[in-house]
Amino acid sequence: MISNQILQNTVDGLKAISRVDFVVIDTDINIVAATLPDEKDFVGAAEDFVRSSADSQEVSKYQFFKIYDEQSPEYVLVAIGSGEDVYMIGKMAAFQIQNLLVAYKERFDKDNFIKNLLLDNLLLVDIYSRSKKLHIKNEADRVVMIVETEKSREANVLELVRSFLGTAGDDFVTAVDENNVIVVKEIKDNLQAEVEKCAKGIVDILEKEGIGGVHVSCGNMVKEIKEVSRSYKEAKMAMDVGKIFFDEKNIIAYSELGIGRLIYQLPIPLCKMFIKEIFGDKSPDDFDEETLTTIYRFFENSLNVSETSRQLFIHRNTLVYRLDKLQKSTGLDLRVFEDAITFKIALMVVKYMKYMETFEY
């Protein structure tokens, strides 16, 4: 349950304080941590102690203490030395490791609960009963965030995010696959400010560690523990839609997806039909780079001819000529709001279709 490294750090710390040597063994008498790695003389006595019903025992210079996991012995702590002082130190050390075991077991149980909650693997009655048992608040404002990084990474993203958020709060950090880390964050005060601060902090700390391709997506806020899976699904959609339509952003929220969210849910055959009805055998992204730059800048400036021509460093009449030429080839006049909307949606649909094609091969 507890990693050997954590146990080793614990007994090293206990020795530094007490000046008593310790060995931690499992019930098969395998050494899992020790301040005296070569100490083996206690093995025979340890085997007898594990089989006995005693919780503690002194044999020669060894003090034995059982450490339990739900009434069953999980480890045996061996304090090396005799006398009342060593016994008391060993008793306190065993108590420390026992608490460590309980804490890690609770963290493990909470992690499993959150994973199953996110994946909709729990019945409603199980959600309420298990959250109560694990001391997780049923009613609280929460947002699910997904942290995605490049596939090939050396650093432990999960632990980095956990260290950033800390372990004392009511946030949960877990992973459901090798590329994504999931954060279930409790919102205390200002929704937008807290989420933005947290997302930016995660991106910054991962990029400082040299981890590339960091993207963070956020679902909407939910008020009950049973609704967390909905926020997770929204965050997943935000991650996908963000890659298609907002690839310049590394932080994207479900509430910012706009019409991209609708296009993402369209079936591909319907998208192809829409493009064909408007452009025939052509595609709106088949135009040359100059025309596409003109179109995108025109949209960015809310169909303002003067401002667009100024930003493109061209004469107003040149821009009008380009728009007239585009109208002749497509039948759409981008100076007319309805035609501009149609063209804008068509560009987004084509972008979505191209993105989906990458999953077909």
C-alpha positions as CSV (number, residue, x, y, z in Angstrom):
1,M,0.0,0.0,0.0
2,I,2.8,2.4,0.9
3,S,5.7,2.6,-1.4
4,N,9.0,1.2,-0.2
5,Q,10.6,4.6,-0.8
6,I,8.1,6.3,1.5
7,L,8.8,3.7,4.2
8,Q,12.5,4.1,3.8
9,N,12.3,7.9,4.2
10,T,10.1,7.4,7.3
11,V,12.5,5.0,9.1
12,D,15.5,7.2,8.1
13,G,13.7,10.2,9.7
14,L,12.7,8.2,12.8
15,K,16.3,7.1,13.3
16,A,17.6,10.7,12.9
17,I,15.3,11.8,15.7
18,S,15.6,8.8,18.1
19,R,19.1,7.3,17.2
20,V,17.4,3.9,17.1
21,D,17.8,1.6,14.1
22,F,14.6,0.2,12.5
23,V,13.7,-2.5,10.0
24,V,10.3,-2.8,8.3
25,I,9.3,-6.3,7.0
26,D,6.2,-7.6,5.4
27,T,4.4,-10.7,6.6
28,D,6.5,-12.9,4.3
29,I,9.6,-11.6,6.1
30,N,10.8,-9.6,3.2
31,I,12.7,-6.4,4.2
32,V,11.0,-3.4,2.7
33,A,12.9,-0.6,4.5
34,A,15.8,-0.6,6.9
35,T,18.3,1.7,8.5
36,L,20.6,-1.3,8.9
37,P,20.2,-3.2,5.6
38,D,22.6,-6.0,6.5
39,E,20.8,-6.9,9.8
40,K,19.3,-10.4,9.3
41,D,19.6,-12.1,12.8
42,F,16.0,-11.3,13.7
43,V,14.4,-13.4,10.8
44,G,13.7,-16.5,12.8
45,A,12.2,-14.6,15.7
46,A,10.2,-12.5,13.2
47,E,8.6,-15.6,11.6
48,D,7.5,-16.8,15.1
49,F,6.1,-13.3,15.9
50,V,4.1,-13.1,12.7
51,R,2.4,-16.4,13.5
52,S,1.7,-15.4,17.0
53,S,-1.3,-13.4,18.3
54,A,0.9,-10.9,20.0
55,D,0.9,-7.2,18.9
56,S,4.4,-6.6,20.3
57,Q,7.2,-8.7,21.6
58,E,10.8,-8.4,22.7
59,V,13.3,-11.1,21.6
60,S,16.9,-10.6,22.5
61,K,17.9,-7.1,21.3
62,Y,14.9,-6.8,19.0
63,Q,11.5,-5.2,19.7
64,F,8.7,-6.4,17.3
65,F,5.5,-4.4,16.6
66,K,2.7,-5.4,14.2
67,I,1.2,-2.8,11.9
68,Y,-2.3,-3.6,10.8
69,D,-4.5,-3.0,7.7
70,E,-8.1,-3.5,8.8
71,Q,-7.4,-6.1,11.5
72,S,-4.8,-8.0,9.4
73,P,-1.0,-7.6,9.9
74,E,0.5,-5.7,6.9
75,Y,4.0,-4.9,8.2
76,V,6.2,-5.7,11.2
77,L,8.4,-3.0,12.6
78,V,11.6,-4.1,14.2
79,A,13.3,-1.7,16.6
80,I,16.9,-2.8,17.3
81,G,17.8,-2.4,21.0
82,S,16.6,-3.4,24.4
83,G,15.1,-1.6,27.3
84,E,12.1,0.6,28.1
85,D,13.3,3.5,26.1
86,V,13.7,1.5,22.9
87,Y,10.3,-0.1,23.5
88,M,8.6,3.3,23.8
89,I,10.4,4.7,20.7
90,G,9.5,1.5,18.8
91,K,5.8,1.9,19.9
92,M,5.7,5.5,18.7
93,A,7.4,4.6,15.4
94,A,4.9,1.8,14.8
95,F,2.1,4.3,15.6
96,Q,3.6,6.7,13.0
97,I,3.7,4.0,10.3
98,Q,0.2,2.8,11.2
99,N,-1.1,6.3,10.6
100,L,0.8,6.6,7.4
101,L,-0.8,3.3,6.2
102,V,-4.3,4.6,7.0
103,A,-3.6,7.9,5.2
104,Y,-2.3,6.2,2.1
105,K,-5.2,3.7,2.1
106,E,-7.7,6.5,2.3
107,R,-6.0,8.3,-0.5
108,F,-6.0,5.1,-2.6
109,D,-9.7,4.6,-1.8
110,K,-10.6,8.2,-2.7
111,D,-8.6,8.0,-5.9
112,N,-10.6,4.9,-7.0
113,F,-13.9,6.6,-6.0
114,I,-13.1,9.7,-8.0
115,K,-12.0,7.6,-11.1
116,N,-15.3,5.6,-11.0
117,L,-17.3,8.7,-10.4
118,L,-15.7,10.4,-13.5
119,L,-16.4,7.3,-15.7
120,D,-20.0,6.9,-14.5
121,N,-19.3,3.5,-13.0
122,L,-21.3,4.1,-9.8
123,L,-24.9,3.9,-8.9
124,L,-26.4,7.0,-7.3
125,V,-26.8,5.1,-3.9
126,D,-23.1,4.1,-4.1
127,I,-22.0,7.7,-4.8
128,Y,-23.7,9.0,-1.6
129,S,-22.7,6.1,0.6
130,R,-19.0,6.0,-0.4
131,S,-18.6,9.8,-0.4
132,K,-19.9,9.8,3.1
133,K,-17.6,7.0,4.2
134,L,-14.6,8.7,2.6
135,H,-15.6,12.1,4.2
136,I,-16.1,13.8,0.8
137,K,-18.6,16.6,0.8
138,N,-21.7,15.8,-1.2
139,E,-22.6,19.4,-1.9
140,A,-19.8,21.7,-3.0
141,D,-19.1,23.8,-6.1
142,R,-16.6,21.9,-8.2
143,V,-15.1,22.1,-11.7
144,V,-13.3,19.2,-13.6
145,M,-10.2,20.1,-15.4
146,I,-8.2,17.9,-17.8
147,V,-4.5,18.4,-18.2
148,E,-3.0,16.9,-21.4
149,T,0.6,16.8,-22.4
150,E,2.7,15.2,-25.1
151,K,2.8,11.4,-25.1
152,S,6.5,11.1,-24.6
153,R,7.3,12.7,-21.3
154,E,10.0,12.1,-18.7
155,A,8.5,14.0,-15.7
156,N,5.7,12.7,-13.6
157,V,2.9,15.0,-14.5
158,L,0.4,13.6,-12.0
159,E,2.8,14.2,-9.1
160,L,3.7,17.7,-10.3
161,V,0.0,18.7,-10.5
162,R,-0.6,17.2,-7.1
163,S,2.3,19.1,-5.6
164,F,1.0,22.3,-7.2
165,L,-2.5,21.9,-5.7
166,G,-1.2,20.5,-2.4
167,T,-2.7,17.7,-0.4
168,A,-4.5,19.6,2.4
169,G,-7.4,21.0,0.4
170,D,-10.5,19.5,-1.0
171,D,-9.2,19.0,-4.6
172,F,-8.6,15.6,-6.2
173,V,-6.0,14.8,-8.8
174,T,-6.1,11.5,-10.6
175,A,-5.5,9.9,-14.0
176,V,-7.7,7.7,-16.2
177,D,-5.1,7.2,-19.0
178,E,-1.4,7.7,-19.7
179,N,-1.8,11.1,-21.3
180,N,-4.4,13.0,-19.2
181,V,-4.4,14.1,-15.6
182,I,-7.8,14.9,-14.2
183,V,-8.3,17.6,-11.6
184,V,-11.6,17.9,-9.6
185,K,-11.3,21.3,-8.1
186,E,-13.5,22.8,-5.4
187,I,-14.4,26.4,-6.0
188,K,-14.4,28.5,-2.9
189,D,-15.2,32.0,-4.1
190,N,-14.9,33.4,-7.7
191,L,-15.5,30.7,-10.3
192,Q,-13.7,32.3,-13.3
193,A,-10.8,33.8,-11.3
194,E,-10.1,30.6,-9.4
195,V,-10.3,28.3,-12.5
196,E,-8.1,30.6,-14.6
197,K,-5.5,31.0,-11.9
198,C,-5.4,27.2,-11.3
199,A,-5.2,26.4,-15.0
200,K,-2.5,29.0,-15.7
201,G,-0.5,27.8,-12.7
202,I,-0.6,24.2,-13.9
203,V,0.6,25.2,-17.4
204,D,3.4,27.3,-15.9
205,I,4.7,24.6,-13.6
206,L,4.7,21.9,-16.2
207,E,6.4,24.1,-18.8
208,K,9.1,25.0,-16.3
209,E,9.8,21.3,-16.0
210,G,10.3,21.2,-19.8
211,I,7.1,19.4,-20.5
212,G,5.7,20.3,-23.9
213,G,2.3,20.3,-25.5
214,V,0.5,21.3,-22.3
215,H,-3.3,21.9,-22.7
216,V,-5.9,22.5,-20.0
217,S,-9.6,22.2,-20.5
218,C,-12.4,23.0,-18.1
219,G,-16.0,21.8,-17.7
220,N,-18.8,23.8,-16.2
221,M,-19.2,24.2,-12.4
222,V,-21.4,21.6,-10.7
223,K,-22.9,21.7,-7.2
224,E,-23.2,18.1,-6.2
225,I,-20.8,15.2,-6.2
226,K,-23.1,13.1,-8.5
227,E,-22.7,15.7,-11.3
228,V,-18.9,15.6,-11.4
229,S,-19.0,13.2,-14.4
230,R,-21.0,15.8,-16.4
231,S,-18.3,18.4,-15.8
232,Y,-15.7,15.8,-16.9
233,K,-17.5,15.1,-20.1
234,E,-17.7,18.8,-20.8
235,A,-14.0,19.2,-20.2
236,K,-13.3,16.3,-22.6
237,M,-15.3,18.0,-25.3
238,A,-13.6,21.3,-24.6
239,M,-10.2,19.6,-25.1
240,D,-11.3,18.1,-28.4
241,V,-13.1,21.2,-29.7
242,G,-10.3,23.4,-28.5
243,K,-7.7,21.5,-30.7
244,I,-9.9,22.0,-33.7
245,F,-11.1,25.6,-33.5
246,F,-8.9,27.2,-30.8
247,D,-5.5,25.6,-31.5
248,E,-3.7,28.9,-30.5
249,K,-5.0,28.5,-26.9
250,N,-3.5,26.2,-24.3
251,I,-6.4,26.8,-21.9
252,I,-10.0,26.4,-23.0
253,A,-13.3,26.2,-21.1
254,Y,-16.5,24.5,-22.2
255,S,-18.4,27.8,-21.9
256,E,-16.1,29.4,-24.5
257,L,-16.7,26.8,-27.3
258,G,-19.6,28.7,-28.9
259,I,-20.8,27.3,-32.3
260,G,-17.7,25.0,-32.4
261,R,-19.5,22.8,-29.8
262,L,-22.5,22.4,-32.1
263,I,-20.3,21.7,-35.2
264,Y,-18.3,19.1,-33.2
265,Q,-21.5,17.0,-32.7
266,L,-22.5,17.0,-36.4
267,P,-22.2,13.7,-38.3
268,I,-19.6,13.9,-41.1
269,P,-22.1,13.0,-43.9
270,L,-24.2,15.9,-42.9
271,C,-21.1,18.2,-42.9
272,K,-20.2,17.0,-46.5
273,M,-23.8,17.7,-47.6
274,F,-23.7,21.2,-46.2
275,I,-20.4,22.1,-47.9
276,K,-21.6,20.6,-51.3
277,E,-24.9,22.5,-51.1
278,I,-23.1,25.8,-50.7
279,F,-19.9,25.4,-52.7
280,G,-20.6,22.5,-55.0
281,D,-17.4,20.6,-55.8
282,K,-15.3,23.4,-54.3
283,S,-14.2,23.8,-50.7
284,P,-14.0,27.1,-48.8
285,D,-10.3,26.4,-47.9
286,D,-9.2,25.8,-51.5
287,F,-8.6,29.6,-51.9
288,D,-5.1,30.9,-52.2
289,E,-3.3,32.2,-49.0
290,E,-3.9,35.9,-49.9
291,T,-7.7,35.3,-50.2
292,L,-7.9,33.3,-47.0
293,T,-5.9,35.9,-45.1
294,T,-8.2,38.6,-46.4
295,I,-11.3,36.6,-45.3
296,Y,-10.0,35.8,-41.8
297,R,-8.9,39.4,-41.2
298,F,-12.3,40.7,-42.5
299,F,-14.1,38.4,-39.9
300,E,-11.7,39.5,-37.1
301,N,-12.7,43.1,-37.8
302,S,-16.4,42.4,-37.7
303,L,-16.9,43.0,-41.5
304,N,-15.4,46.5,-41.3
305,V,-13.9,47.2,-44.8
306,S,-11.9,50.3,-43.7
307,E,-10.2,48.7,-40.7
308,T,-9.5,45.5,-42.6
309,S,-7.8,47.3,-45.5
310,R,-5.8,49.4,-43.0
311,Q,-4.5,46.3,-41.2
312,L,-3.7,44.5,-44.5
313,F,-1.9,47.6,-45.8
314,I,-4.0,47.7,-49.0
315,H,-6.3,50.3,-50.5
316,R,-9.9,50.0,-49.7
317,N,-10.8,49.5,-53.4
318,T,-8.3,46.6,-53.5
319,L,-10.2,44.9,-50.6
320,V,-13.5,45.6,-52.3
321,Y,-12.2,44.0,-55.5
322,R,-11.1,40.9,-53.6
323,L,-14.5,40.6,-51.9
324,D,-16.3,41.0,-55.3
325,K,-14.1,38.3,-56.8
326,L,-14.9,36.0,-53.9
327,Q,-18.6,36.7,-54.4
328,K,-18.4,35.7,-58.1
329,S,-16.7,32.4,-57.3
330,T,-18.9,31.4,-54.4
331,G,-22.1,33.4,-54.7
332,L,-21.6,34.7,-51.1
333,D,-21.0,38.4,-50.4
334,L,-19.1,38.6,-47.1
335,R,-20.3,42.2,-46.6
336,V,-23.8,40.8,-46.1
337,F,-24.1,39.4,-42.5
338,E,-26.0,36.3,-43.5
339,D,-23.5,35.3,-46.2
340,A,-20.6,36.1,-43.8
341,I,-22.1,33.8,-41.2
342,T,-22.6,31.0,-43.8
343,F,-19.0,31.3,-44.9
344,K,-17.7,31.4,-41.4
345,I,-19.6,28.3,-40.4
346,A,-18.4,26.5,-43.6
347,L,-14.8,27.3,-42.8
348,M,-15.3,25.8,-39.3
349,V,-17.1,22.7,-40.7
350,V,-14.2,22.0,-43.1
351,K,-11.7,22.4,-40.3
352,Y,-13.7,19.9,-38.2
353,M,-13.9,17.4,-41.1
354,K,-10.1,17.6,-41.7
355,Y,-9.5,17.0,-37.9
356,M,-11.8,14.0,-38.0
357,E,-10.0,12.6,-41.0
358,T,-6.9,12.2,-39.0
359,F,-8.6,9.5,-36.9
360,E,-9.6,7.4,-39.9
361,Y,-6.1,6.3,-40.8
